[in-house]
């Protein structure tokens, strides 16, 4: 039996995860503690938090596993820059200098930071850690595994076979062909920030028509057998790392949209055109991902599929895979992006040391708990009204029924980008005006961004099409059509295309008590559930973050465990 710390860092969403004796003890993103969204730095705070939660000292770690191989990454960066010579000559010193300056020495930095022998700190492989995060966390004894993201050491995409013997690579697609880099480049072209704006593109796509399919077919070619390739002339990853696209893409699709400009999809023909490009990109991604999944099915012969990598967070594309790829069951690692690589690294290390496979993942509440006493003390110091409730679920439900927006902070914070009840912002889902209020006034984000419904599992089929809850719905990693007769009652969580990214909540789930109370108060076991954060902010972590959110955002109350805090 062993204690293994997994770490991801240096690109975006740095994180740490601790596995002890084959059990996932903790997983924490650095941003939740440093309050720097997407923090890519060496996750010193997250590593300390994991060790605290596990009750062990760093010296007791049997292994520290980094989620990729920095030496192989350096080789790929150098070769890529040389291949793009002389165009990339300006970027070459910065790209190589970045790798040599700190990234290449990350294993030594981990050993020094943790004060563990350097021999215990080892690299893994980027797509292997993604695959491990999905397969070993899934409930399947055997499964095809598909990992799709921007870039690893050499691969952008990989098909794996997972079984009792572990994970075996079936085949991969090498850079520069990459669906993640395709989506990132178009994200930048649409004026959004890469590694943060991809969700926005997915939401925007529903407002457009895919009338630029022919143009996108010139950018990404699908071969009909699950393979794909990018036409490199439209990209600039080797000499413009910030944008990732070339002038050829602008000549094909038109000038890029200015970053930060307000959106007007009702009154601006130009913005509707950008939405059409987003819809065309989304359609191309979905077709490519379905093709890859079908290829994984054919190559492995297995009827379950696990997905990870940043592209797996595209829940609309995942839903098409679930419907069309021929698998009976599908699981997406809830922290499918680079943060999840830390979990995968820890699981790879634990398996290498002979530990058993962990129990299937049933929660993302793997971070630090909130301290109610600290919240009460802070509330008093800040002049806020705070009182414990004998029945906080009923209190929350009553406030929601009155039209209030309430933050809920309970237990350990979530690992991954979804708030599933531990750090959530709740409202009733029936009024479309609630969506407008949340987007414009509270979250301060684009008006086309959708919100998710959390629904009692037993009510799923009554309100949503697509059958009973499955392995995707507890983690909010897929979309379902809202039944036409339910859309008026779920107006705030029904997207413009009639779908919703639902979260099903079973007995004992973080929101189960609230949903039961809401059904008694309002007649429907559904709440609007969005993450407790504003634009450009990480999701709330501790008590100070929660009360800071109340003070700086137009919400009516925040409930910290049983403590109801208002202005």
KEMARTI-828111 format. One record per residue (C-alpha): x, y, z; residue number from 1. Coordinates in nm, 2 decimals. Example, Ala and Ser with C-alpha at 12.3 -4.5 7.8 and 13.67 -1.06 7.14 Angstrom:
% KEMARTI-828111
{kelo {1.23 -0.45 0.78} 1}
{kelo {1.37 -0.11 0.71} 2}
***
This chain:
% KEMARTI-828111
{kelo {0.00 0.00 0.00} 1}
{kelo {0.13 0.35 -0.09} 2}
{kelo {0.07 0.72 -0.07} 3}
{kelo {0.10 0.90 -0.40} 4}
{kelo {0.07 1.27 -0.48} 5}
{kelo {-0.02 1.36 -0.84} 6}
{kelo {0.06 1.71 -0.98} 7}
{kelo {-0.03 1.90 -1.29} 8}
{kelo {0.11 2.25 -1.35} 9}
{kelo {0.27 2.51 -1.58} 10}
{kelo {0.02 2.55 -1.86} 11}
{kelo {-0.32 2.61 -1.70} 12}
{kelo {-0.54 2.48 -1.42} 13}
{kelo {-0.26 2.35 -1.20} 14}
{kelo {-0.38 2.09 -0.94} 15}
{kelo {-0.27 1.83 -0.69} 16}
{kelo {-0.44 1.50 -0.59} 17}
{kelo {-0.36 1.24 -0.32} 18}
{kelo {-0.42 0.87 -0.34} 19}
{kelo {-0.36 0.66 -0.03} 20}
{kelo {-0.38 0.28 -0.04} 21}
{kelo {-0.58 0.30 -0.36} 22}
{kelo {-0.83 0.55 -0.23} 23}
{kelo {-0.87 0.90 -0.36} 24}
{kelo {-0.83 1.12 -0.05} 25}
{kelo {-0.81 1.47 -0.20} 26}
{kelo {-0.79 1.66 -0.52} 27}
{kelo {-0.75 2.04 -0.53} 28}
{kelo {-0.70 2.30 -0.80} 29}
{kelo {-0.45 2.57 -0.72} 30}
{kelo {-0.68 2.85 -0.83} 31}
{kelo {-0.93 2.78 -0.54} 32}
{kelo {-0.66 2.87 -0.29} 33}
{kelo {-0.46 3.14 -0.46} 34}
{kelo {-0.78 3.30 -0.61} 35}
{kelo {-0.61 3.34 -0.95} 36}
{kelo {-0.84 3.18 -1.21} 37}
{kelo {-0.67 2.90 -1.40} 38}
{kelo {-0.36 2.94 -1.20} 39}
{kelo {-0.09 2.74 -1.39} 40}
{kelo {0.19 2.78 -1.13} 41}
{kelo {0.35 2.50 -0.93} 42}
{kelo {0.06 2.41 -0.70} 43}
{kelo {0.23 2.46 -0.37} 44}
{kelo {-0.10 2.55 -0.19} 45}
{kelo {-0.29 2.26 -0.34} 46}
{kelo {-0.02 2.01 -0.25} 47}
{kelo {-0.02 2.13 0.11} 48}
{kelo {-0.40 2.11 0.12} 49}
{kelo {-0.40 1.75 -0.01} 50}
{kelo {-0.14 1.65 0.25} 51}
{kelo {-0.35 1.82 0.53} 52}
{kelo {-0.66 1.65 0.41} 53}
{kelo {-0.48 1.31 0.40} 54}
{kelo {-0.32 1.37 0.74} 55}
{kelo {0.02 1.28 0.62} 56}
{kelo {0.36 1.46 0.59} 57}
{kelo {0.53 1.50 0.26} 58}
{kelo {0.81 1.27 0.38} 59}
{kelo {0.56 0.98 0.40} 60}
{kelo {0.49 1.00 0.03} 61}
{kelo {0.60 0.69 -0.16} 62}
{kelo {0.59 0.87 -0.49} 63}
{kelo {0.52 1.21 -0.65} 64}
{kelo {0.40 1.19 -1.01} 65}
{kelo {0.40 1.48 -1.26} 66}
{kelo {0.13 1.45 -1.52} 67}
{kelo {0.35 1.46 -1.82} 68}
{kelo {0.71 1.43 -1.93} 69}
{kelo {0.89 1.77 -1.94} 70}
{kelo {1.18 1.63 -2.14} 71}
{kelo {0.96 1.50 -2.41} 72}
{kelo {0.76 1.82 -2.41} 73}
{kelo {1.08 2.02 -2.46} 74}
{kelo {1.18 1.80 -2.75} 75}
{kelo {0.84 1.86 -2.91} 76}
{kelo {0.85 2.24 -2.86} 77}
{kelo {1.20 2.26 -3.01} 78}
{kelo {1.11 2.04 -3.31} 79}
{kelo {0.79 2.24 -3.37} 80}
{kelo {0.97 2.57 -3.36} 81}
{kelo {1.24 2.44 -3.60} 82}
{kelo {0.98 2.30 -3.84} 83}
{kelo {0.82 2.64 -3.86} 84}
{kelo {1.16 2.82 -3.92} 85}
{kelo {1.20 3.10 -4.03} 86}
{kelo {0.84 3.21 -3.96} 87}
{kelo {0.87 3.12 -3.59} 88}
{kelo {1.22 3.27 -3.54} 89}
{kelo {1.07 3.54 -3.31} 90}
{kelo {0.89 3.30 -3.09} 91}
{kelo {1.18 3.04 -3.07} 92}
{kelo {1.38 3.20 -2.79} 93}
{kelo {1.06 3.26 -2.58} 94}
{kelo {0.92 2.91 -2.64} 95}
{kelo {1.25 2.73 -2.57} 96}
{kelo {1.35 2.97 -2.29} 97}
{kelo {1.02 2.90 -2.12} 98}
{kelo {1.09 2.52 -2.13} 99}
{kelo {1.45 2.55 -2.02} 100}
{kelo {1.38 2.83 -1.77} 101}
{kelo {1.15 2.64 -1.53} 102}
{kelo {0.94 2.38 -1.70} 103}
{kelo {1.22 2.14 -1.77} 104}
{kelo {1.32 2.15 -1.40} 105}
{kelo {0.97 2.09 -1.26} 106}
{kelo {1.06 1.75 -1.11} 107}
{kelo {1.35 1.91 -0.92} 108}
{kelo {1.12 2.19 -0.81} 109}
{kelo {0.87 1.94 -0.68} 110}
{kelo {1.13 1.75 -0.48} 111}
{kelo {1.26 2.08 -0.33} 112}
{kelo {0.92 2.22 -0.25} 113}
{kelo {0.80 1.90 -0.08} 114}
{kelo {1.14 1.82 0.07} 115}
{kelo {1.13 1.46 -0.06} 116}
{kelo {1.41 1.27 -0.23} 117}
{kelo {1.44 1.35 -0.60} 118}
{kelo {1.43 0.97 -0.68} 119}
{kelo {1.07 0.96 -0.56} 120}
{kelo {0.95 1.23 -0.81} 121}
{kelo {0.88 1.08 -1.15} 122}
{kelo {0.71 1.20 -1.47} 123}
{kelo {0.42 1.03 -1.64} 124}
{kelo {0.27 1.09 -1.98} 125}
{kelo {0.01 1.35 -2.06} 126}
{kelo {-0.25 1.13 -2.23} 127}
{kelo {-0.19 0.84 -2.01} 128}
{kelo {-0.28 1.05 -1.70} 129}
{kelo {-0.59 1.17 -1.88} 130}
{kelo {-0.69 0.81 -1.96} 131}
{kelo {-0.62 0.70 -1.60} 132}
{kelo {-0.83 0.98 -1.46} 133}
{kelo {-1.13 0.86 -1.66} 134}
{kelo {-1.10 0.48 -1.66} 135}
{kelo {-0.98 0.42 -1.30} 136}
{kelo {-1.25 0.66 -1.17} 137}
{kelo {-1.52 0.50 -1.38} 138}
{kelo {-1.75 0.21 -1.28} 139}
{kelo {-1.65 -0.01 -1.57} 140}
{kelo {-1.42 -0.31 -1.54} 141}
{kelo {-1.33 -0.28 -1.91} 142}
{kelo {-1.38 0.02 -2.14} 143}
{kelo {-1.25 0.19 -2.44} 144}
{kelo {-1.09 0.52 -2.34} 145}
{kelo {-1.07 0.83 -2.56} 146}
{kelo {-0.84 1.12 -2.46} 147}
{kelo {-0.88 1.44 -2.67} 148}
{kelo {-0.72 1.78 -2.59} 149}
{kelo {-0.49 2.05 -2.72} 150}
{kelo {-0.14 1.91 -2.69} 151}
{kelo {0.05 1.65 -2.49} 152}
{kelo {0.41 1.56 -2.55} 153}
{kelo {0.35 1.43 -2.90} 154}
{kelo {-0.01 1.33 -2.92} 155}
{kelo {-0.33 1.54 -2.93} 156}
{kelo {-0.57 1.24 -2.93} 157}
{kelo {-0.54 0.88 -2.81} 158}
{kelo {-0.75 0.56 -2.80} 159}
{kelo {-0.68 0.33 -2.51} 160}
{kelo {-0.81 -0.01 -2.39} 161}
{kelo {-0.87 -0.03 -2.02} 162}
{kelo {-0.92 -0.36 -1.84} 163}
{kelo {-0.80 -0.56 -1.54} 164}
{kelo {-0.44 -0.54 -1.67} 165}
{kelo {-0.45 -0.16 -1.68} 166}
{kelo {-0.44 0.08 -1.98} 167}
{kelo {-0.29 0.00 -2.32} 168}
{kelo {-0.25 0.25 -2.60} 169}
{kelo {-0.43 0.14 -2.91} 170}
{kelo {-0.35 0.43 -3.14} 171}
{kelo {-0.29 0.80 -3.13} 172}
{kelo {-0.30 1.12 -3.35} 173}
{kelo {0.01 1.33 -3.33} 174}
{kelo {0.04 1.71 -3.33} 175}
{kelo {-0.01 1.94 -3.51} 176}
{kelo {-0.34 1.78 -3.58} 177}
{kelo {-0.55 1.86 -3.27} 178}
{kelo {-0.92 1.92 -3.21} 179}
{kelo {-0.83 2.11 -2.89} 180}
{kelo {-0.61 2.35 -3.08} 181}
{kelo {-0.87 2.39 -3.35} 182}
{kelo {-1.13 2.49 -3.10} 183}
{kelo {-0.88 2.71 -2.91} 184}
{kelo {-0.79 2.90 -3.23} 185}
{kelo {-1.15 2.97 -3.32} 186}
{kelo {-1.21 3.07 -2.95} 187}
{kelo {-0.95 3.33 -2.99} 188}
{kelo {-1.08 3.44 -3.33} 189}
{kelo {-1.42 3.49 -3.17} 190}
{kelo {-1.26 3.73 -2.92} 191}
{kelo {-1.26 3.50 -2.62} 192}
{kelo {-0.97 3.39 -2.40} 193}
{kelo {-0.81 3.05 -2.48} 194}
{kelo {-0.85 2.79 -2.20} 195}
{kelo {-1.14 2.99 -2.05} 196}
{kelo {-1.36 3.09 -2.34} 197}
{kelo {-1.43 2.75 -2.49} 198}
{kelo {-1.75 2.72 -2.28} 199}
{kelo {-1.86 3.05 -2.42} 200}
{kelo {-1.82 2.93 -2.78} 201}
{kelo {-2.03 2.62 -2.70} 202}
{kelo {-2.30 2.83 -2.56} 203}
{kelo {-2.28 3.08 -2.85} 204}
{kelo {-2.31 2.80 -3.10} 205}
{kelo {-2.67 2.73 -3.01} 206}
{kelo {-2.77 3.08 -3.13} 207}
{kelo {-2.62 3.03 -3.48} 208}
{kelo {-2.67 2.82 -3.79} 209}
{kelo {-2.38 2.60 -3.92} 210}
{kelo {-2.37 2.78 -4.26} 211}
{kelo {-1.99 2.79 -4.26} 212}
{kelo {-1.95 2.41 -4.28} 213}
{kelo {-1.78 2.43 -4.61} 214}
{kelo {-1.52 2.68 -4.48} 215}
{kelo {-1.46 2.47 -4.17} 216}
{kelo {-1.42 2.16 -4.39} 217}
{kelo {-1.11 2.33 -4.54} 218}
{kelo {-0.97 2.40 -4.19} 219}
{kelo {-1.03 2.05 -4.05} 220}
{kelo {-1.06 1.74 -4.28} 221}
{kelo {-1.24 1.43 -4.15} 222}
{kelo {-1.15 1.11 -4.33} 223}
{kelo {-1.47 0.92 -4.25} 224}
{kelo {-1.29 0.65 -4.04} 225}
{kelo {-1.24 0.85 -3.72} 226}
{kelo {-0.92 1.03 -3.84} 227}
{kelo {-0.88 1.40 -3.89} 228}
{kelo {-0.62 1.65 -4.00} 229}
{kelo {-0.58 2.03 -3.98} 230}
{kelo {-0.46 2.24 -4.27} 231}
{kelo {-0.17 2.41 -4.10} 232}
{kelo {-0.19 2.72 -4.31} 233}
{kelo {-0.48 2.84 -4.10} 234}
{kelo {-0.29 2.81 -3.78} 235}
{kelo {0.00 2.98 -3.61} 236}
{kelo {0.06 2.77 -3.29} 237}
{kelo {0.44 2.77 -3.35} 238}
{kelo {0.48 3.14 -3.40} 239}
{kelo {0.18 3.31 -3.23} 240}
{kelo {0.10 3.12 -2.92} 241}
{kelo {-0.15 3.38 -2.80} 242}
{kelo {-0.39 3.36 -3.09} 243}
{kelo {-0.31 3.03 -3.25} 244}
{kelo {-0.45 3.12 -3.59} 245}
{kelo {-0.30 3.28 -3.90} 246}
{kelo {-0.41 3.55 -4.14} 247}
{kelo {-0.53 3.28 -4.37} 248}
{kelo {-0.81 3.20 -4.13} 249}
{kelo {-0.91 3.56 -4.13} 250}
{kelo {-0.91 3.56 -4.50} 251}
{kelo {-1.13 3.26 -4.50} 252}
{kelo {-1.38 3.36 -4.22} 253}
{kelo {-1.33 3.73 -4.20} 254}
{kelo {-1.17 3.95 -3.94} 255}
{kelo {-1.15 3.83 -3.58} 256}
{kelo {-1.39 3.97 -3.33} 257}
{kelo {-1.26 4.24 -3.10} 258}
{kelo {-1.21 4.10 -2.74} 259}
{kelo {-1.43 4.25 -2.47} 260}
{kelo {-1.69 4.40 -2.70} 261}
{kelo {-2.05 4.35 -2.58} 262}
{kelo {-2.26 4.10 -2.77} 263}
{kelo {-2.59 4.19 -2.94} 264}
{kelo {-2.73 3.88 -3.11} 265}
{kelo {-3.07 4.04 -3.16} 266}
{kelo {-2.96 4.36 -3.32} 267}
{kelo {-2.62 4.29 -3.48} 268}
{kelo {-2.60 4.10 -3.81} 269}
{kelo {-2.22 4.08 -3.75} 270}
{kelo {-2.26 3.91 -3.41} 271}
{kelo {-2.51 3.67 -3.56} 272}
{kelo {-2.25 3.59 -3.83} 273}
{kelo {-2.00 3.51 -3.55} 274}
{kelo {-2.26 3.29 -3.39} 275}
{kelo {-2.29 3.10 -3.72} 276}
{kelo {-1.92 3.04 -3.73} 277}
{kelo {-1.94 2.91 -3.37} 278}
{kelo {-2.22 2.68 -3.47} 279}
{kelo {-2.01 2.55 -3.77} 280}
{kelo {-1.71 2.49 -3.54} 281}
{kelo {-1.93 2.31 -3.29} 282}
{kelo {-2.08 2.09 -3.57} 283}
{kelo {-1.73 2.00 -3.70} 284}
{kelo {-1.61 1.91 -3.35} 285}
{kelo {-1.91 1.69 -3.28} 286}
{kelo {-1.87 1.50 -3.61} 287}
{kelo {-1.50 1.45 -3.54} 288}
{kelo {-1.56 1.33 -3.18} 289}
{kelo {-1.84 1.09 -3.29} 290}
{kelo {-1.60 0.95 -3.56} 291}
{kelo {-1.32 0.90 -3.30} 292}
{kelo {-1.56 0.73 -3.06} 293}
{kelo {-1.69 0.49 -3.33} 294}
{kelo {-1.32 0.42 -3.42} 295}
{kelo {-1.25 0.34 -3.05} 296}
{kelo {-1.56 0.11 -3.05} 297}
{kelo {-1.43 -0.07 -3.36} 298}
{kelo {-1.07 -0.10 -3.24} 299}
{kelo {-1.15 -0.23 -2.89} 300}
{kelo {-1.48 -0.41 -2.93} 301}
{kelo {-1.59 -0.29 -2.59} 302}
{kelo {-1.93 -0.14 -2.51} 303}
{kelo {-1.83 0.12 -2.25} 304}
{kelo {-1.64 0.44 -2.32} 305}
{kelo {-1.45 0.67 -2.09} 306}
{kelo {-1.36 1.03 -2.20} 307}
{kelo {-1.10 1.28 -2.07} 308}
{kelo {-0.90 1.57 -2.20} 309}
{kelo {-1.02 1.93 -2.23} 310}
{kelo {-1.24 1.85 -2.54} 311}
{kelo {-1.44 1.60 -2.32} 312}
{kelo {-1.58 1.91 -2.13} 313}
{kelo {-1.78 1.99 -2.44} 314}
{kelo {-2.10 1.84 -2.31} 315}
{kelo {-2.30 1.90 -2.63} 316}
{kelo {-2.05 1.69 -2.83} 317}
{kelo {-2.04 1.43 -2.55} 318}
{kelo {-2.42 1.39 -2.58} 319}
{kelo {-2.39 1.32 -2.95} 320}
{kelo {-2.13 1.06 -2.88} 321}
{kelo {-2.36 0.90 -2.62} 322}
{kelo {-2.64 0.89 -2.88} 323}
{kelo {-2.45 0.79 -3.20} 324}
{kelo {-2.12 0.62 -3.13} 325}
{kelo {-2.27 0.28 -3.04} 326}
{kelo {-2.16 0.25 -2.68} 327}
{kelo {-2.40 0.12 -2.41} 328}
{kelo {-2.24 0.33 -2.13} 329}
{kelo {-2.03 0.64 -2.12} 330}
{kelo {-1.84 0.82 -1.84} 331}
{kelo {-1.66 1.15 -1.86} 332}
{kelo {-1.41 1.24 -1.59} 333}
{kelo {-1.57 1.55 -1.43} 334}
{kelo {-1.23 1.73 -1.41} 335}
{kelo {-1.15 1.63 -1.77} 336}
{kelo {-0.90 1.91 -1.84} 337}
{kelo {-0.54 1.95 -1.72} 338}
{kelo {-0.65 1.97 -1.35} 339}
{kelo {-0.77 1.61 -1.39} 340}
{kelo {-0.42 1.51 -1.50} 341}
{kelo {-0.31 1.54 -1.14} 342}
{kelo {-0.57 1.29 -1.04} 343}
{kelo {-0.47 1.06 -1.32} 344}
{kelo {-0.10 1.10 -1.23} 345}
{kelo {-0.17 0.99 -0.88} 346}
{kelo {-0.37 0.69 -1.00} 347}
{kelo {-0.10 0.59 -1.24} 348}
{kelo {0.16 0.60 -0.96} 349}
{kelo {-0.06 0.41 -0.72} 350}
{kelo {-0.11 0.13 -0.98} 351}
{kelo {0.26 0.12 -1.05} 352}
{kelo {0.32 0.06 -0.68} 353}
{kelo {0.07 -0.23 -0.67} 354}
{kelo {-0.23 -0.05 -0.51} 355}
{kelo {-0.58 -0.16 -0.60} 356}
{kelo {-0.80 0.03 -0.83} 357}
{kelo {-1.01 0.29 -0.64} 358}
{kelo {-1.39 0.27 -0.59} 359}
{kelo {-1.59 0.43 -0.88} 360}
{kelo {-1.60 0.81 -0.84} 361}
{kelo {-1.93 0.92 -0.70} 362}
{kelo {-1.85 1.28 -0.59} 363}
{kelo {-1.63 1.57 -0.69} 364}
{kelo {-1.62 1.71 -0.33} 365}
{kelo {-1.25 1.64 -0.29} 366}
{kelo {-1.13 1.98 -0.17} 367}
{kelo {-1.11 2.16 0.16} 368}
{kelo {-1.42 2.19 0.39} 369}
{kelo {-1.57 2.52 0.48} 370}
{kelo {-1.55 2.64 0.84} 371}
{kelo {-1.89 2.76 0.97} 372}
{kelo {-1.74 2.91 1.28} 373}
{kelo {-1.49 3.11 1.08} 374}
{kelo {-1.78 3.24 0.86} 375}
{kelo {-1.97 3.35 1.17} 376}
{kelo {-1.67 3.54 1.30} 377}
{kelo {-1.60 3.70 0.97} 378}
{kelo {-1.97 3.80 0.93} 379}
{kelo {-1.96 3.98 1.26} 380}
{kelo {-1.64 4.16 1.18} 381}
{kelo {-1.78 4.27 0.84} 382}
{kelo {-2.11 4.39 0.99} 383}
{kelo {-2.32 4.13 0.81} 384}
{kelo {-2.63 3.97 0.95} 385}
{kelo {-2.57 3.60 1.03} 386}
{kelo {-2.78 3.35 1.21} 387}
{kelo {-2.77 2.97 1.22} 388}
{kelo {-3.08 2.79 1.10} 389}
{kelo {-3.24 2.48 1.25} 390}
{kelo {-3.35 2.38 0.90} 391}
{kelo {-3.12 2.54 0.64} 392}
{kelo {-3.27 2.34 0.35} 393}
{kelo {-3.62 2.48 0.43} 394}
{kelo {-3.47 2.83 0.47} 395}
{kelo {-3.30 2.81 0.13} 396}
{kelo {-3.62 2.68 -0.03} 397}
{kelo {-3.83 2.96 0.12} 398}
{kelo {-3.59 3.22 -0.01} 399}
{kelo {-3.58 3.07 -0.35} 400}
{kelo {-3.96 3.06 -0.36} 401}
{kelo {-3.97 3.43 -0.29} 402}
{kelo {-3.75 3.49 -0.60} 403}
{kelo {-3.42 3.53 -0.42} 404}
{kelo {-3.08 3.41 -0.54} 405}
{kelo {-2.89 3.22 -0.27} 406}
{kelo {-2.53 3.10 -0.25} 407}
{kelo {-2.48 2.76 -0.09} 408}
{kelo {-2.14 2.67 0.07} 409}
{kelo {-2.13 2.32 0.22} 410}
{kelo {-1.86 2.06 0.29} 411}
{kelo {-1.56 2.02 0.08} 412}
{kelo {-1.53 2.22 -0.24} 413}
{kelo {-1.55 2.05 -0.58} 414}
{kelo {-1.27 1.94 -0.80} 415}
{kelo {-1.32 2.04 -1.16} 416}
{kelo {-1.51 2.32 -1.33} 417}
{kelo {-1.87 2.23 -1.22} 418}
{kelo {-2.03 2.34 -0.90} 419}
{kelo {-2.25 2.04 -0.79} 420}
{kelo {-2.39 2.17 -0.47} 421}
{kelo {-2.09 2.23 -0.25} 422}
{kelo {-2.02 2.58 -0.39} 423}
{kelo {-2.34 2.67 -0.58} 424}
{kelo {-2.55 2.97 -0.66} 425}
{kelo {-2.92 2.87 -0.67} 426}
{kelo {-3.24 3.02 -0.80} 427}
{kelo {-3.58 2.89 -0.91} 428}
{kelo {-3.57 2.79 -1.27} 429}
{kelo {-3.92 2.89 -1.39} 430}
{kelo {-3.87 3.26 -1.49} 431}
{kelo {-3.65 3.35 -1.80} 432}
{kelo {-3.59 3.69 -1.63} 433}
{kelo {-3.39 3.51 -1.36} 434}
{kelo {-3.15 3.40 -1.63} 435}
{kelo {-3.11 3.76 -1.75} 436}
{kelo {-3.06 3.88 -1.39} 437}
{kelo {-2.79 3.62 -1.32} 438}
{kelo {-2.60 3.68 -1.64} 439}
{kelo {-2.60 4.06 -1.65} 440}
{kelo {-2.61 4.16 -1.28} 441}
{kelo {-2.47 3.87 -1.07} 442}
{kelo {-2.23 3.67 -1.29} 443}
{kelo {-2.16 3.97 -1.52} 444}
{kelo {-2.11 3.76 -1.83} 445}
{kelo {-2.23 3.73 -2.18} 446}
{kelo {-2.62 3.72 -2.22} 447}
{kelo {-2.61 3.39 -2.43} 448}
{kelo {-2.45 3.18 -2.15} 449}
{kelo {-2.69 2.91 -2.03} 450}
{kelo {-2.76 2.78 -1.68} 451}
{kelo {-2.80 2.43 -1.56} 452}
{kelo {-3.09 2.26 -1.38} 453}
{kelo {-3.02 2.03 -1.08} 454}
{kelo {-3.31 1.79 -1.06} 455}
{kelo {-3.41 1.51 -0.82} 456}
{kelo {-3.31 1.19 -1.00} 457}
{kelo {-3.66 1.03 -0.98} 458}
{kelo {-3.81 1.33 -1.16} 459}
{kelo {-3.57 1.32 -1.46} 460}
{kelo {-3.78 1.14 -1.71} 461}
{kelo {-4.08 1.35 -1.62} 462}
{kelo {-3.90 1.67 -1.72} 463}
{kelo {-3.63 1.57 -1.97} 464}
{kelo {-3.61 1.34 -2.27} 465}
{kelo {-3.34 1.08 -2.31} 466}
{kelo {-3.43 0.82 -2.05} 467}
{kelo {-3.34 0.78 -1.68} 468}
{kelo {-3.02 0.92 -1.52} 469}
{kelo {-2.70 0.77 -1.65} 470}
{kelo {-2.33 0.79 -1.57} 471}
{kelo {-2.31 1.14 -1.71} 472}
{kelo {-2.59 1.32 -1.55} 473}
{kelo {-2.47 1.32 -1.18} 474}
{kelo {-2.17 1.53 -1.29} 475}
{kelo {-2.34 1.77 -1.53} 476}
{kelo {-2.13 1.64 -1.83} 477}
{kelo {-2.40 1.60 -2.09} 478}
{kelo {-2.71 1.78 -2.22} 479}
{kelo {-3.07 1.65 -2.25} 480}
{kelo {-3.37 1.80 -2.44} 481}
{kelo {-3.62 1.96 -2.20} 482}
{kelo {-3.97 1.81 -2.26} 483}
{kelo {-4.18 2.07 -2.45} 484}
{kelo {-4.45 2.06 -2.19} 485}
{kelo {-4.19 2.14 -1.91} 486}
{kelo {-4.01 2.43 -2.09} 487}
{kelo {-4.24 2.70 -1.95} 488}
{kelo {-4.17 2.59 -1.60} 489}
{kelo {-3.79 2.56 -1.67} 490}
{kelo {-3.75 2.88 -1.87} 491}
{kelo {-3.44 2.99 -1.69} 492}
{kelo {-3.25 2.67 -1.75} 493}
{kelo {-3.37 2.58 -2.10} 494}
{kelo {-3.12 2.69 -2.36} 495}
{kelo {-3.23 2.85 -2.69} 496}
{kelo {-3.20 2.51 -2.86} 497}
{kelo {-3.44 2.34 -2.61} 498}
{kelo {-3.17 2.15 -2.42} 499}
{kelo {-3.02 2.18 -2.07} 500}
{kelo {-2.70 2.06 -1.91} 501}
{kelo {-2.87 1.88 -1.63} 502}
{kelo {-2.74 1.75 -1.30} 503}
{kelo {-2.93 1.46 -1.15} 504}
{kelo {-2.93 1.44 -0.77} 505}
{kelo {-2.99 1.11 -0.60} 506}
{kelo {-3.07 1.03 -0.24} 507}
{kelo {-2.80 1.17 -0.02} 508}
{kelo {-2.67 1.41 -0.28} 509}
{kelo {-2.54 1.75 -0.18} 510}
{kelo {-2.86 1.92 -0.31} 511}
{kelo {-3.11 1.64 -0.23} 512}
{kelo {-3.25 1.81 0.09} 513}
{kelo {-3.28 2.14 -0.09} 514}
{kelo {-3.46 1.99 -0.39} 515}
{kelo {-3.71 1.81 -0.16} 516}
{kelo {-3.78 2.14 0.03} 517}
{kelo {-3.81 2.33 -0.30} 518}
{kelo {-4.07 2.08 -0.42} 519}
{kelo {-4.27 2.14 -0.11} 520}
{kelo {-4.24 2.52 -0.14} 521}
{kelo {-4.27 2.56 -0.52} 522}
{kelo {-4.41 2.23 -0.65} 523}
{kelo {-4.11 2.13 -0.87} 524}
{kelo {-3.79 1.94 -0.76} 525}
{kelo {-3.56 2.15 -0.97} 526}
{kelo {-3.33 2.44 -0.90} 527}
{kelo {-3.11 2.65 -1.13} 528}
{kelo {-2.76 2.56 -1.02} 529}
{kelo {-2.45 2.76 -1.13} 530}
{kelo {-2.11 2.80 -0.98} 531}
{kelo {-2.05 3.05 -0.70} 532}
{kelo {-1.82 3.29 -0.87} 533}
{kelo {-1.83 3.60 -1.09} 534}
{kelo {-1.67 3.67 -1.42} 535}
{kelo {-1.29 3.61 -1.41} 536}
{kelo {-1.31 3.46 -1.06} 537}
{kelo {-1.24 3.11 -0.94} 538}
{kelo {-1.52 2.93 -0.77} 539}
{kelo {-1.55 3.01 -0.40} 540}
{kelo {-1.33 2.81 -0.17} 541}
{kelo {-1.35 2.90 0.20} 542}
{kelo {-1.56 3.12 0.43} 543}
{kelo {-1.37 3.44 0.34} 544}
{kelo {-1.43 3.38 -0.03} 545}
{kelo {-1.80 3.31 0.04} 546}
{kelo {-1.86 3.63 0.23} 547}
{kelo {-1.65 3.83 -0.01} 548}
{kelo {-1.88 3.71 -0.29} 549}
{kelo {-2.19 3.82 -0.09} 550}
{kelo {-2.04 4.17 -0.05} 551}
{kelo {-1.94 4.21 -0.41} 552}
{kelo {-2.22 4.05 -0.60} 553}
{kelo {-2.60 4.12 -0.62} 554}
{kelo {-2.72 3.80 -0.44} 555}
{kelo {-2.97 3.79 -0.15} 556}
{kelo {-2.80 3.55 0.09} 557}
{kelo {-2.52 3.30 0.13} 558}
{kelo {-2.57 3.00 0.35} 559}
{kelo {-2.25 2.85 0.49} 560}
{kelo {-2.34 2.51 0.63} 561}
{kelo {-2.63 2.61 0.85} 562}
{kelo {-2.54 2.98 0.89} 563}
{kelo {-2.76 3.22 0.69} 564}
{kelo {-2.57 3.53 0.60} 565}
{kelo {-2.73 3.85 0.46} 566}
{kelo {-2.63 4.21 0.43} 567}
***
